[in-house]
Amino acid sequence: MSSAILVLFAVIVVSAAAALLKTRGKPAEKPVKAMMFVAYFWLSAFIQLTLLALAYFIWQRFINHS
């Protein structure tokens, strides 16, 4: 399997776990919890993808320059 697919799968798993942990203790109704889960999931995924893109840019620009 391609390493990019594995990294995206890891981002999905980490985002789902973070969203689940973030919404688990909140006293809210079920539809509100579902919306909060989706919001936290996408926020976490966006942050992770941004950090991965930054790390890739730094790797290509400064470390792996040839």
C-alpha positions in Angstrom: 0.0 0.0 0.0 1.2 3.5 -0.7 2.6 5.5 2.1 0.3 8.4 1.3 -2.8 6.2 1.8 -1.4 4.9 5.1 -0.8 8.5 6.3 -4.3 9.6 5.3 -5.7 6.5 7.1 -3.7 7.5 10.2 -5.1 11.0 10.0 -8.6 9.7 9.8 -8.1 7.4 12.8 -6.5 10.1 14.9 -9.1 12.6 14.0 -11.9 10.2 14.9 -10.3 9.3 18.2 -9.7 13.0 19.1 -13.3 13.9 18.2 -14.7 11.0 20.2 -12.6 11.9 23.3 -13.6 15.6 22.9 -17.3 14.9 22.7 -17.6 11.9 25.0 -17.9 13.9 28.3 -20.1 16.7 27.0 -23.7 16.7 28.4 -25.6 17.4 25.3 -28.4 15.9 23.2 -27.5 13.3 20.6 -27.9 15.5 17.5 -25.8 18.2 19.1 -23.1 15.6 20.0 -23.1 14.3 16.4 -22.6 17.9 15.1 -19.8 18.5 17.6 -18.2 15.2 16.6 -18.2 16.2 13.0 -16.8 19.7 13.8 -14.0 18.3 16.0 -13.2 15.6 13.4 -12.7 18.1 10.6 -10.9 20.6 12.8 -8.4 17.9 13.9 -8.0 16.6 10.3 -7.4 20.1 9.0 -4.7 20.8 11.7 -3.0 17.4 11.0 -3.0 17.9 7.3 -1.6 21.4 7.6 1.2 20.2 9.9 2.0 17.3 7.5 2.1 19.6 4.5 4.4 22.0 6.5 6.6 19.1 7.5 6.7 17.8 3.8 7.6 21.3 2.6 10.4 21.7 5.1 11.7 18.2 4.3 11.7 18.9 0.5 13.1 22.5 0.8 15.7 22.2 3.5 16.6 18.6 4.3 16.3 16.8 1.1 17.6 19.4 -1.3 19.8 18.0 -4.0 
